[in-house]
Amino acid sequence: MIPVVMPTYARADLAFERGEGAYLFTAEGKTYLDFAAGVAVNALGHCHPRLVAALTAQAAKLWHTSNLYRVPGQEKVAAKLVARTFAETVFFCNSGAEALEACIKMARRHHYVAGRPERHRIICAEGAFHGRTLATIAAGGQKKHLEGFAPMVEGFDHVPYGNLNALRDAIGPNTAAILVEPVQGEGGIVPGDPEYLRRLRATADEFGLLLILDEVQTGMGRTGTLFAHEQSGITPDIMAAAKGLGGGFPVGACLATEKAAAGLTAGTHGSTFGGNPLAMAAAEAVIDVMGEPGFLEHVRRMAGLLRGRLDDLATRFPSVVEDVRGLGLMIGIKTRPLNSEIVAKLAANGLLTVGAGDNVVRLLPPLIIDEGHVDEAIGILSRTFGEVK
Ligand SMILES: *Cc1c(COP(=O)(O)O)cnc(C)c1O
């Protein structure tokens, strides 16, 4: 008999009752160190007092009005994002996939209103992940996500990630934009070379294409800067954000320059829930906390510490660890045993992690971890690798 919750996930048999900081607790009182953070969502950990205060205060005032009216929270959050990024304007939605849908629609409309409707194709990378809607599975191009869902949404070309020549070869008269993740996440934590990202920017400019960055996973402090592309010294024309943006409340955003967004005029795109007052209260609190002096420095310091300790583990357990890679607190451990077995054993030992492509175990801790959490995680990883080696 089919479970009442549709079985689209192969879930671990674990359920949590409460969270605090970097920890999750089951109803039976078992404690887990959460280095999954709801797949890079709980950037400030669980029940951060500033988030709880912002959300409960808003919950007592107003939940939802729709986008038929001005939403002051959107105006505040958009202004803060604009002040801290390349963007001049922001569209709010409820998830990463929806943010990507807005990016894709914006790119097509940009060329359409400029009198170039033939420019509608987007060059994407092999191994990409952009979400599970029909257009975003086509943009991701992964067979396992597309199988059985034909006909596929048209207009996406794929080239190997990191290969500039292949990308330039794929540009044609119908090309509208380039879409990549600065660090491929679901694909197995594959950091884009900063030089590759700089050349993508130059290539987009050379051919009059829009550069779209998917920072749904890499964004909001995850890699040690507010957005990962800052570390390459480039800016995109359009960017998707979500995951960490609401710190656990569902919110996505499509950020853009005025020029890129020129086609998305009144009536061309929308969302009933997008940017509702509750979501905006959460996002504003996240942005404010991340904007405090020292926050991102702390992320970089913890990332350096964790990475150093993981490199030591890799030398101690060469039969378990094949590679450690990543950027900031977005770290992948490529294991020799099946990654799903390692994820399950780590969970049994009290550490939550996430699997990814290329047999990688992802560490995506909340950005508020301290040295003690790093020690504890390394202890559990070390014990677990010792058990399986
Ligand atoms: C998670 C993710 C998405 C999709 O986000 P959803 O909120 O699940 O729709 C898109 N792109 C990247 C890079 C992601 O990591």
The ligand as a Gaussian input file, in Angstrom:
#p B3LYP/6-31G(d) Opt

LIG

0 1
 C       18.718000      23.023000      -3.988000
 C       19.112000      23.650000      -5.259000
 C       18.158000      24.080000      -6.199000
 C       16.673000      23.811000      -6.048000
 O       16.132000      24.394000      -4.905000
 P       14.680000      23.919000      -4.382000
 O       14.404000      24.870000      -3.262000
 O       14.800000      22.501000      -3.955000
 O       13.744000      24.081000      -5.510000
 C       18.599000      24.729000      -7.328000
 N       19.910000      24.935000      -7.532000
 C       20.852000      24.550000      -6.663000
 C       22.280000      24.834000      -6.949000
 C       20.488000      23.874000      -5.500000
 O       21.423000      23.446000      -4.655000

